[in-house]
Every structure is written in structure tokens, then in C-alpha cells.
């Protein structure tokens, strides 16, 4: 039987967790009071008009309850506004505020730096191969 450290999926999980901790530390040490998940949700709302919370949850790999809590935090911070949806009163319409746009723009360079740091010493070909392999693994599980 293989040891955990020899398993591909164990290493994938470890890589993701290590990256998220590194990235969050960089954001926090730069003086921003926002989590990676909060930023991802802001960015998702910015890029996609009129998404249901369920769809946002799917896009950022979170459960709906977590999305609901994060959205509440983002509303309190003034980064998004929430109102009843015009067509479906059971849904909320979410919109990025000016403050939300500002925080997205301010944190983006840190996010890009984090990604570049994580990919240091990988060639463009390596990154494309990794993307291809990860896509195959995902498709194998659908």
C-alpha cells in the first residue's frame, strides 16, 4: 500500500492548501482585510451578471451555506449590494459597489504575484501540460 505522500491526490490537496495559505498571508500582510474566498466571490460577481448563489457556489467550489455567509460579510463590508431580484423574489440580485471594485483592483496585483510565485520554475509548456492533465483528471471524475 502506498504512503499518503506518494498519492497524487494527496499531493494535489497539499499543494492547494499550501498555495491558499501562502496567498492569504500575502494579502493579509499587504494590509487588506479580505479573504481569498471573499475576493473570488467578488470577482465572480463582477465577471458574471445576475448569478444565483447556487451558481456562484459552483464556480468557486463552495457550498451554498458558505456562500451565503461570505455574501453577508461582503455586504457588511460595503463591497456588494443585495436587493430582491426583479424576476424572482426568492433570489437576490447582487452587484459590486464602488468600494468592491476598488478592493478587487487593489488586491488583483497581489493575486497575480501569488500565481507567478507559485508557477516559478515551471515553463509555459509545463503549465499547459499541468492544465491539460488536471482537465483530464476532472473529466475522469464526471
VMD Tcl script that builds the backbone (N, CA, C; Angstrom):
set m [mol new atoms 426]
animate dup $m
set s [atomselect $m all]
$s set {name element resname resid chain x y z} {
  {N N UNK 1 A 0.840 -1.184 0.000}
  {CA C UNK 1 A 0.000 0.000 0.000}
  {C C UNK 1 A 0.886 1.248 0.000}
  {N N UNK 2 A 0.510 2.221 -0.828}
  {CA C UNK 2 A 1.288 3.460 -0.935}
  {C C UNK 2 A 1.106 4.329 0.304}
  {N N UNK 3 A 2.156 5.058 0.615}
  {CA C UNK 3 A 2.064 6.048 1.681}
  {C C UNK 3 A 1.312 7.253 1.140}
  {N N UNK 4 A 0.705 7.998 2.049}
  {CA C UNK 4 A -0.064 9.180 1.625}
  {C C UNK 4 A 0.757 10.113 0.755}
  {N N UNK 5 A 1.988 10.368 1.143}
  {CA C UNK 5 A 2.845 11.306 0.422}
  {C C UNK 5 A 3.145 10.863 -1.010}
  {N N UNK 6 A 2.867 9.610 -1.319}
  {CA C UNK 6 A 3.110 9.083 -2.658}
  {C C UNK 6 A 1.865 9.153 -3.550}
  {N N UNK 7 A 0.726 9.534 -2.972}
  {CA C UNK 7 A -0.527 9.577 -3.719}
  {C C UNK 7 A -0.703 10.928 -4.415}
  {N N UNK 8 A -1.057 10.888 -5.681}
  {CA C UNK 8 A -1.232 12.102 -6.475}
  {C C UNK 8 A -2.272 13.032 -5.843}
  {N N UNK 9 A -3.405 12.489 -5.430}
  {CA C UNK 9 A -4.473 13.335 -4.919}
  {C C UNK 9 A -4.137 13.925 -3.551}
  {N N UNK 10 A -3.376 13.212 -2.767}
  {CA C UNK 10 A -2.888 13.769 -1.504}
  {C C UNK 10 A -1.992 14.969 -1.797}
  {N N UNK 11 A -1.118 14.818 -2.770}
  {CA C UNK 11 A -0.218 15.910 -3.133}
  {C C UNK 11 A -0.965 17.082 -3.764}
  {N N UNK 12 A -1.995 16.803 -4.542}
  {CA C UNK 12 A -2.826 17.880 -5.093}
  {C C UNK 12 A -3.476 18.686 -3.968}
  {N N UNK 13 A -4.056 17.977 -3.027}
  {CA C UNK 13 A -4.705 18.642 -1.888}
  {C C UNK 13 A -3.701 19.454 -1.083}
  {N N UNK 14 A -2.540 18.888 -0.857}
  {CA C UNK 14 A -1.486 19.591 -0.118}
  {C C UNK 14 A -1.041 20.849 -0.871}
  {N N UNK 15 A -0.902 20.737 -2.176}
  {CA C UNK 15 A -0.499 21.877 -2.996}
  {C C UNK 15 A -1.527 22.999 -2.917}
  {N N UNK 16 A -2.788 22.650 -3.041}
  {CA C UNK 16 A -3.855 23.651 -2.992}
  {C C UNK 16 A -3.872 24.328 -1.624}
  {N N UNK 17 A -3.803 23.538 -0.568}
  {CA C UNK 17 A -3.833 24.107 0.783}
  {C C UNK 17 A -2.621 25.006 1.020}
  {N N UNK 18 A -1.453 24.564 0.610}
  {CA C UNK 18 A -0.230 25.360 0.788}
  {C C UNK 18 A -0.320 26.665 0.004}
  {N N UNK 19 A -0.812 26.592 -1.231}
  {CA C UNK 19 A -0.958 27.801 -2.043}
  {C C UNK 19 A -1.932 28.776 -1.392}
  {N N UNK 20 A -3.070 28.287 -0.946}
  {CA C UNK 20 A -4.078 29.161 -0.334}
  {C C UNK 20 A -3.529 29.840 0.922}
  {N N UNK 21 A -2.787 29.101 1.732}
  {CA C UNK 21 A -2.189 29.698 2.933}
  {C C UNK 21 A -1.171 30.765 2.553}
  {N N UNK 22 A -0.326 30.464 1.579}
  {CA C UNK 22 A 0.667 31.418 1.089}
  {C C UNK 22 A -0.023 32.671 0.548}
  {N N UNK 23 A -1.016 32.469 -0.306}
  {CA C UNK 23 A -1.704 33.586 -0.945}
  {C C UNK 23 A -2.421 34.452 0.089}
  {N N UNK 24 A -3.079 33.821 1.053}
  {CA C UNK 24 A -3.782 34.589 2.079}
  {C C UNK 24 A -2.802 35.404 2.924}
  {N N UNK 25 A -1.668 34.810 3.223}
  {CA C UNK 25 A -0.655 35.523 4.005}
  {C C UNK 25 A -0.181 36.771 3.254}
  {N N UNK 26 A -0.008 36.659 1.954}
  {CA C UNK 26 A 0.435 37.801 1.144}
  {C C UNK 26 A -0.619 38.910 1.132}
  {N N UNK 27 A -1.871 38.528 1.021}
  {CA C UNK 27 A -2.960 39.509 1.008}
  {C C UNK 27 A -3.040 40.213 2.364}
  {N N UNK 28 A -3.020 39.435 3.427}
  {CA C UNK 28 A -3.124 39.990 4.778}
  {C C UNK 28 A -1.927 40.874 5.109}
  {N N UNK 29 A -0.726 40.420 4.751}
  {CA C UNK 29 A 0.476 41.202 5.067}
  {C C UNK 29 A 0.549 42.490 4.248}
  {N N UNK 30 A -0.237 42.568 3.187}
  {CA C UNK 30 A -0.298 43.804 2.389}
  {C C UNK 30 A -1.331 44.778 2.952}
  {N N UNK 31 A -1.958 44.389 4.052}
  {CA C UNK 31 A -2.873 45.290 4.747}
  {C C UNK 31 A -4.324 45.199 4.337}
  {N N UNK 32 A -4.711 44.147 3.622}
  {CA C UNK 32 A -6.096 44.014 3.175}
  {C C UNK 32 A -6.865 43.055 4.079}
  {N N UNK 33 A -8.072 43.474 4.427}
  {CA C UNK 33 A -8.946 42.672 5.274}
  {C C UNK 33 A -9.958 41.938 4.394}
  {N N UNK 34 A -9.438 41.028 3.599}
  {CA C UNK 34 A -10.298 40.250 2.705}
  {C C UNK 34 A -9.672 38.870 2.546}
  {N N UNK 35 A -10.522 37.857 2.486}
  {CA C UNK 35 A -10.018 36.501 2.299}
  {C C UNK 35 A -10.002 36.158 0.811}
  {N N UNK 36 A -9.295 35.110 0.494}
  {CA C UNK 36 A -9.259 34.637 -0.890}
  {C C UNK 36 A -10.676 34.303 -1.359}
  {N N UNK 37 A -11.444 33.630 -0.526}
  {CA C UNK 37 A -12.803 33.263 -0.905}
  {C C UNK 37 A -13.667 34.499 -1.139}
  {N N UNK 38 A -13.527 35.514 -0.295}
  {CA C UNK 38 A -14.285 36.745 -0.489}
  {C C UNK 38 A -13.903 37.398 -1.810}
  {N N UNK 39 A -12.600 37.440 -2.097}
  {CA C UNK 39 A -12.146 38.043 -3.348}
  {C C UNK 39 A -12.662 37.260 -4.557}
  {N N UNK 40 A -12.614 35.929 -4.471}
  {CA C UNK 40 A -13.101 35.090 -5.570}
  {C C UNK 40 A -14.591 35.326 -5.839}
  {N N UNK 41 A -15.347 35.472 -4.787}
  {CA C UNK 41 A -16.781 35.720 -4.952}
  {C C UNK 41 A -17.011 37.096 -5.564}
  {N N UNK 42 A -16.288 38.096 -5.081}
  {CA C UNK 42 A -16.386 39.426 -5.686}
  {C C UNK 42 A -16.064 39.372 -7.173}
  {N N UNK 43 A -14.965 38.717 -7.506}
  {CA C UNK 43 A -14.526 38.622 -8.900}
  {C C UNK 43 A -15.559 37.866 -9.745}
  {N N UNK 44 A -16.137 36.827 -9.181}
  {CA C UNK 44 A -17.158 36.048 -9.894}
  {C C UNK 44 A -18.388 36.892 -10.169}
  {N N UNK 45 A -18.820 37.670 -9.179}
  {CA C UNK 45 A -19.974 38.546 -9.368}
  {C C UNK 45 A -19.647 39.632 -10.390}
  {N N UNK 46 A -18.434 40.163 -10.324}
  {CA C UNK 46 A -18.013 41.203 -11.266}
  {C C UNK 46 A -18.038 40.677 -12.709}
  {N N UNK 47 A -17.605 39.463 -12.907}
  {CA C UNK 47 A -17.481 38.897 -14.254}
  {C C UNK 47 A -18.779 38.310 -14.800}
  {N N UNK 48 A -19.752 38.064 -13.918}
  {CA C UNK 48 A -20.983 37.381 -14.336}
  {C C UNK 48 A -22.201 38.083 -13.748}
  {N N UNK 49 A -22.956 38.737 -14.583}
  {CA C UNK 49 A -24.168 39.409 -14.113}
  {C C UNK 49 A -25.235 38.403 -13.729}
  {N N UNK 50 A -25.947 38.742 -12.676}
  {CA C UNK 50 A -27.203 38.055 -12.371}
  {C C UNK 50 A -27.079 36.577 -12.010}
  {N N UNK 51 A -25.988 36.177 -11.376}
  {CA C UNK 51 A -25.837 34.776 -10.991}
  {C C UNK 51 A -26.603 34.469 -9.715}
  {N N UNK 52 A -27.189 33.293 -9.671}
  {CA C UNK 52 A -27.802 32.800 -8.439}
  {C C UNK 52 A -26.685 32.366 -7.491}
  {N N UNK 53 A -26.972 32.390 -6.191}
  {CA C UNK 53 A -25.965 31.990 -5.214}
  {C C UNK 53 A -25.503 30.549 -5.449}
  {N N UNK 54 A -26.408 29.694 -5.886}
  {CA C UNK 54 A -26.057 28.306 -6.196}
  {C C UNK 54 A -24.984 28.260 -7.280}
  {N N UNK 55 A -25.127 29.080 -8.299}
  {CA C UNK 55 A -24.157 29.119 -9.403}
  {C C UNK 55 A -22.825 29.691 -8.932}
  {N N UNK 56 A -22.884 30.723 -8.101}
  {CA C UNK 56 A -21.651 31.273 -7.536}
  {C C UNK 56 A -20.935 30.189 -6.747}
  {N N UNK 57 A -21.682 29.448 -5.943}
  {CA C UNK 57 A -21.101 28.368 -5.140}
  {C C UNK 57 A -20.386 27.349 -6.027}
  {N N UNK 58 A -21.008 26.977 -7.120}
  {CA C UNK 58 A -20.402 26.014 -8.043}
  {C C UNK 58 A -19.123 26.571 -8.659}
  {N N UNK 59 A -19.140 27.843 -9.023}
  {CA C UNK 59 A -17.980 28.460 -9.678}
  {C C UNK 59 A -16.772 28.577 -8.753}
  {N N UNK 60 A -17.013 28.745 -7.441}
  {CA C UNK 60 A -15.893 28.918 -6.509}
  {C C UNK 60 A -15.699 27.686 -5.607}
  {N N UNK 61 A -16.383 26.597 -5.937}
  {CA C UNK 61 A -16.197 25.316 -5.260}
  {C C UNK 61 A -16.526 25.371 -3.767}
  {N N UNK 62 A -17.634 26.040 -3.453}
  {CA C UNK 62 A -18.091 26.158 -2.065}
  {C C UNK 62 A -19.538 25.703 -1.978}
  {N N UNK 63 A -19.972 25.372 -0.760}
  {CA C UNK 63 A -21.381 25.039 -0.579}
  {C C UNK 63 A -22.188 26.334 -0.447}
  {N N UNK 64 A -23.490 26.234 -0.669}
  {CA C UNK 64 A -24.354 27.410 -0.688}
  {C C UNK 64 A -24.369 28.105 0.676}
  {N N UNK 65 A -24.322 27.353 1.753}
  {CA C UNK 65 A -24.321 27.961 3.088}
  {C C UNK 65 A -23.086 28.843 3.284}
  {N N UNK 66 A -21.936 28.379 2.814}
  {CA C UNK 66 A -20.714 29.186 2.914}
  {C C UNK 66 A -20.836 30.449 2.078}
  {N N UNK 67 A -21.395 30.328 0.895}
  {CA C UNK 67 A -21.575 31.485 0.010}
  {C C UNK 67 A -22.494 32.501 0.675}
  {N N UNK 68 A -23.555 32.032 1.287}
  {CA C UNK 68 A -24.491 32.921 1.973}
  {C C UNK 68 A -23.781 33.704 3.069}
  {N N UNK 69 A -22.954 33.021 3.869}
  {CA C UNK 69 A -22.210 33.700 4.943}
  {C C UNK 69 A -21.214 34.710 4.373}
  {N N UNK 70 A -20.500 34.323 3.325}
  {CA C UNK 70 A -19.499 35.221 2.728}
  {C C UNK 70 A -20.180 36.442 2.111}
  {N N UNK 71 A -21.295 36.227 1.441}
  {CA C UNK 71 A -22.031 37.352 0.849}
  {C C UNK 71 A -22.488 38.315 1.939}
  {N N UNK 72 A -22.935 37.788 3.045}
  {CA C UNK 72 A -23.346 38.639 4.172}
  {C C UNK 72 A -22.174 39.502 4.643}
  {N N UNK 73 A -21.001 38.911 4.746}
  {CA C UNK 73 A -19.793 39.651 5.137}
  {C C UNK 73 A -19.466 40.728 4.110}
  {N N UNK 74 A -19.562 40.376 2.835}
  {CA C UNK 74 A -19.256 41.336 1.771}
  {C C UNK 74 A -20.240 42.498 1.746}
  {N N UNK 75 A -21.491 42.225 2.064}
  {CA C UNK 75 A -22.492 43.289 2.154}
  {C C UNK 75 A -22.140 44.210 3.325}
  {N N UNK 76 A -21.812 43.616 4.482}
  {CA C UNK 76 A -21.453 44.419 5.662}
  {C C UNK 76 A -20.209 45.267 5.413}
  {N N UNK 77 A -19.262 44.745 4.637}
  {CA C UNK 77 A -18.050 45.497 4.318}
  {C C UNK 77 A -18.301 46.570 3.264}
  {N N UNK 78 A -19.467 46.523 2.641}
  {CA C UNK 78 A -19.809 47.510 1.626}
  {C C UNK 78 A -19.245 47.197 0.254}
  {N N UNK 79 A -18.847 45.950 0.025}
  {CA C UNK 79 A -18.260 45.561 -1.258}
  {C C UNK 79 A -19.300 45.121 -2.281}
  {N N UNK 80 A -20.451 44.660 -1.804}
  {CA C UNK 80 A -21.536 44.307 -2.720}
  {C C UNK 80 A -22.851 44.845 -2.154}
  {N N UNK 81 A -23.793 45.055 -3.040}
  {CA C UNK 81 A -25.147 45.404 -2.622}
  {C C UNK 81 A -26.050 44.221 -2.958}
  {N N UNK 82 A -27.088 44.105 -2.165}
  {CA C UNK 82 A -28.005 42.978 -2.335}
  {C C UNK 82 A -29.422 43.530 -2.334}
  {N N UNK 83 A -30.174 43.156 -3.359}
  {CA C UNK 83 A -31.580 43.563 -3.428}
  {C C UNK 83 A -32.378 42.388 -3.984}
  {N N UNK 84 A -33.692 42.496 -3.872}
  {CA C UNK 84 A -34.512 41.416 -4.416}
  {C C UNK 84 A -34.402 41.401 -5.933}
  {N N UNK 85 A -34.347 40.207 -6.483}
  {CA C UNK 85 A -34.258 40.010 -7.924}
  {C C UNK 85 A -35.577 40.443 -8.562}
  {N N UNK 86 A -35.493 41.121 -9.691}
  {CA C UNK 86 A -36.701 41.623 -10.370}
  {C C UNK 86 A -37.654 40.511 -10.794}
  {N N UNK 87 A -37.107 39.402 -11.274}
  {CA C UNK 87 A -37.943 38.337 -11.836}
  {C C UNK 87 A -38.285 37.231 -10.843}
  {N N UNK 88 A -37.517 37.115 -9.775}
  {CA C UNK 88 A -37.705 36.006 -8.843}
  {C C UNK 88 A -37.471 36.518 -7.423}
  {N N UNK 89 A -38.536 36.739 -6.680}
  {CA C UNK 89 A -38.439 37.319 -5.336}
  {C C UNK 89 A -37.742 36.377 -4.346}
  {N N UNK 90 A -37.535 35.119 -4.729}
  {CA C UNK 90 A -36.818 34.187 -3.850}
  {C C UNK 90 A -35.304 34.361 -3.970}
  {N N UNK 91 A -34.862 35.092 -4.997}
  {CA C UNK 91 A -33.439 35.313 -5.249}
  {C C UNK 91 A -33.057 36.749 -4.940}
  {N N UNK 92 A -31.766 36.926 -4.717}
  {CA C UNK 92 A -31.226 38.271 -4.547}
  {C C UNK 92 A -30.449 38.661 -5.788}
  {N N UNK 93 A -30.502 39.932 -6.105}
  {CA C UNK 93 A -29.643 40.486 -7.152}
  {C C UNK 93 A -28.420 41.043 -6.434}
  {N N UNK 94 A -27.257 40.601 -6.836}
  {CA C UNK 94 A -26.004 41.035 -6.217}
  {C C UNK 94 A -25.251 41.923 -7.189}
  {N N UNK 95 A -24.703 43.009 -6.672}
  {CA C UNK 95 A -23.945 43.930 -7.523}
  {C C UNK 95 A -22.725 44.426 -6.763}
  {N N UNK 96 A -21.636 44.583 -7.491}
  {CA C UNK 96 A -20.407 45.108 -6.906}
  {C C UNK 96 A -20.575 46.611 -6.693}
  {N N UNK 97 A -20.202 47.094 -5.520}
  {CA C UNK 97 A -20.234 48.529 -5.246}
  {C C UNK 97 A -18.924 49.153 -5.717}
  {N N UNK 98 A -18.848 50.474 -5.637}
  {CA C UNK 98 A -17.592 51.158 -5.980}
  {C C UNK 98 A -16.471 50.690 -5.067}
  {N N UNK 99 A -16.785 50.505 -3.790}
  {CA C UNK 99 A -15.774 50.005 -2.842}
  {C C UNK 99 A -15.349 48.580 -3.218}
  {N N UNK 100 A -16.294 47.784 -3.675}
  {CA C UNK 100 A -15.992 46.430 -4.121}
  {C C UNK 100 A -15.060 46.435 -5.321}
  {N N UNK 101 A -15.350 47.323 -6.274}
  {CA C UNK 101 A -14.478 47.456 -7.454}
  {C C UNK 101 A -13.073 47.865 -7.033}
  {N N UNK 102 A -12.987 48.791 -6.075}
  {CA C UNK 102 A -11.677 49.256 -5.606}
  {C C UNK 102 A -10.880 48.123 -4.979}
  {N N UNK 103 A -11.528 47.327 -4.129}
  {CA C UNK 103 A -10.792 46.252 -3.444}
  {C C UNK 103 A -10.366 45.177 -4.445}
  {N N UNK 104 A -11.205 44.892 -5.426}
  {CA C UNK 104 A -10.821 43.933 -6.469}
  {C C UNK 104 A -9.555 44.420 -7.165}
  {N N UNK 105 A -9.565 45.678 -7.568}
  {CA C UNK 105 A -8.421 46.257 -8.287}
  {C C UNK 105 A -7.164 46.326 -7.423}
  {N N UNK 106 A -7.328 46.629 -6.143}
  {CA C UNK 106 A -6.166 46.738 -5.254}
  {C C UNK 106 A -5.537 45.379 -4.952}
  {N N UNK 107 A -6.360 44.360 -4.834}
  {CA C UNK 107 A -5.857 43.030 -4.477}
  {C C UNK 107 A -5.372 42.261 -5.705}
  {N N UNK 108 A -5.882 42.582 -6.879}
  {CA C UNK 108 A -5.511 41.861 -8.104}
  {C C UNK 108 A -3.995 41.728 -8.309}
  {N N UNK 109 A -3.193 42.793 -8.142}
  {CA C UNK 109 A -1.751 42.633 -8.338}
  {C C UNK 109 A -1.127 41.619 -7.369}
  {N N UNK 110 A -1.665 41.539 -6.166}
  {CA C UNK 110 A -1.153 40.562 -5.191}
  {C C UNK 110 A -1.521 39.154 -5.642}
  {N N UNK 111 A -2.738 38.988 -6.109}
  {CA C UNK 111 A -3.187 37.689 -6.626}
  {C C UNK 111 A -2.292 37.254 -7.780}
  {N N UNK 112 A -2.024 38.177 -8.693}
  {CA C UNK 112 A -1.179 37.858 -9.846}
  {C C UNK 112 A 0.244 37.519 -9.413}
  {N N UNK 113 A 0.758 38.246 -8.433}
  {CA C UNK 113 A 2.095 37.944 -7.895}
  {C C UNK 113 A 2.123 36.568 -7.254}
  {N N UNK 114 A 1.079 36.242 -6.516}
  {CA C UNK 114 A 0.993 34.934 -5.862}
  {C C UNK 114 A 1.027 33.814 -6.900}
  {N N UNK 115 A 0.256 33.985 -7.944}
  {CA C UNK 115 A 0.210 32.971 -9.006}
  {C C UNK 115 A 1.570 32.831 -9.680}
  {N N UNK 116 A 2.199 33.962 -9.963}
  {CA C UNK 116 A 3.521 33.926 -10.599}
  {C C UNK 116 A 4.536 33.229 -9.702}
  {N N UNK 117 A 4.489 33.536 -8.400}
  {CA C UNK 117 A 5.408 32.898 -7.455}
  {C C UNK 117 A 5.207 31.387 -7.433}
  {N N UNK 118 A 3.950 30.980 -7.400}
  {CA C UNK 118 A 3.650 29.544 -7.344}
  {C C UNK 118 A 4.116 28.817 -8.602}
  {N N UNK 119 A 4.114 29.512 -9.738}
  {CA C UNK 119 A 4.494 28.882 -11.006}
  {C C UNK 119 A 5.964 29.090 -11.370}
  {N N UNK 120 A 6.712 29.749 -10.464}
  {CA C UNK 120 A 8.135 29.969 -10.708}
  {C C UNK 120 A 8.821 28.635 -11.004}
  {N N UNK 121 A 9.692 28.641 -11.944}
  {CA C UNK 121 A 10.486 27.495 -12.404}
  {C C UNK 121 A 9.689 26.484 -13.229}
  {N N UNK 122 A 8.436 26.801 -13.545}
  {CA C UNK 122 A 7.683 25.993 -14.496}
  {C C UNK 122 A 7.681 26.741 -15.820}
  {N N UNK 123 A 7.959 26.018 -16.879}
  {CA C UNK 123 A 7.914 26.649 -18.203}
  {C C UNK 123 A 6.460 26.806 -18.640}
  {N N UNK 124 A 6.265 27.573 -19.692}
  {CA C UNK 124 A 4.924 27.731 -20.249}
  {C C UNK 124 A 4.375 26.372 -20.686}
  {N N UNK 125 A 5.259 25.552 -21.236}
  {CA C UNK 125 A 4.866 24.206 -21.653}
  {C C UNK 125 A 4.451 23.368 -20.443}
  {N N UNK 126 A 5.195 23.476 -19.338}
  {CA C UNK 126 A 4.845 22.760 -18.113}
  {C C UNK 126 A 3.452 23.148 -17.625}
  {N N UNK 127 A 3.180 24.449 -17.649}
  {CA C UNK 127 A 1.886 24.947 -17.172}
  {C C UNK 127 A 0.766 24.427 -18.064}
  {N N UNK 128 A 0.976 24.437 -19.384}
  {CA C UNK 128 A -0.043 23.926 -20.309}
  {C C UNK 128 A -0.271 22.429 -20.089}
  {N N UNK 129 A 0.806 21.706 -19.861}
  {CA C UNK 129 A 0.696 20.268 -19.599}
  {C C UNK 129 A -0.056 20.022 -18.302}
  {N N UNK 130 A 0.272 20.782 -17.285}
  {CA C UNK 130 A -0.419 20.650 -15.999}
  {C C UNK 130 A -1.912 20.938 -16.167}
  {N N UNK 131 A -2.238 22.009 -16.879}
  {CA C UNK 131 A -3.644 22.343 -17.135}
  {C C UNK 131 A -4.355 21.187 -17.847}
  {N N UNK 132 A -3.686 20.637 -18.854}
  {CA C UNK 132 A -4.267 19.534 -19.621}
  {C C UNK 132 A -4.506 18.324 -18.721}
  {N N UNK 133 A -3.522 17.987 -17.903}
  {CA C UNK 133 A -3.644 16.832 -17.012}
  {C C UNK 133 A -4.743 17.033 -15.969}
  {N N UNK 134 A -4.827 18.213 -15.414}
  {CA C UNK 134 A -5.870 18.494 -14.428}
  {C C UNK 134 A -7.252 18.422 -15.057}
  {N N UNK 135 A -7.374 18.897 -16.297}
  {CA C UNK 135 A -8.646 18.818 -17.016}
  {C C UNK 135 A -9.033 17.364 -17.237}
  {N N UNK 136 A -8.072 16.540 -17.608}
  {CA C UNK 136 A -8.345 15.103 -17.812}
  {C C UNK 136 A -8.807 14.458 -16.505}
  {N N UNK 137 A -8.111 14.753 -15.400}
  {CA C UNK 137 A -8.500 14.190 -14.096}
  {C C UNK 137 A -9.931 14.599 -13.752}
  {N N UNK 138 A -10.259 15.852 -13.992}
  {CA C UNK 138 A -11.612 16.333 -13.695}
  {C C UNK 138 A -12.633 15.604 -14.537}
  {N N UNK 139 A -12.393 15.490 -15.845}
  {CA C UNK 139 A -13.327 14.804 -16.729}
  {C C UNK 139 A -13.495 13.335 -16.353}
  {N N UNK 140 A -12.406 12.711 -15.890}
  {CA C UNK 140 A -12.487 11.314 -15.475}
  {C C UNK 140 A -13.426 11.107 -14.302}
  {N N UNK 141 A -13.657 12.159 -13.540}
  {CA C UNK 141 A -14.486 12.049 -12.340}
  {C C UNK 141 A -15.931 12.500 -12.560}
  {N N UNK 142 A -16.242 12.964 -13.752}
  {CA C UNK 142 A -17.627 13.411 -14.025}
  {C C UNK 142 A -18.504 12.268 -14.483}
}
mol reanalyze $m
mol bondsrecalc $m
mol representation Tube
mol addrep $m
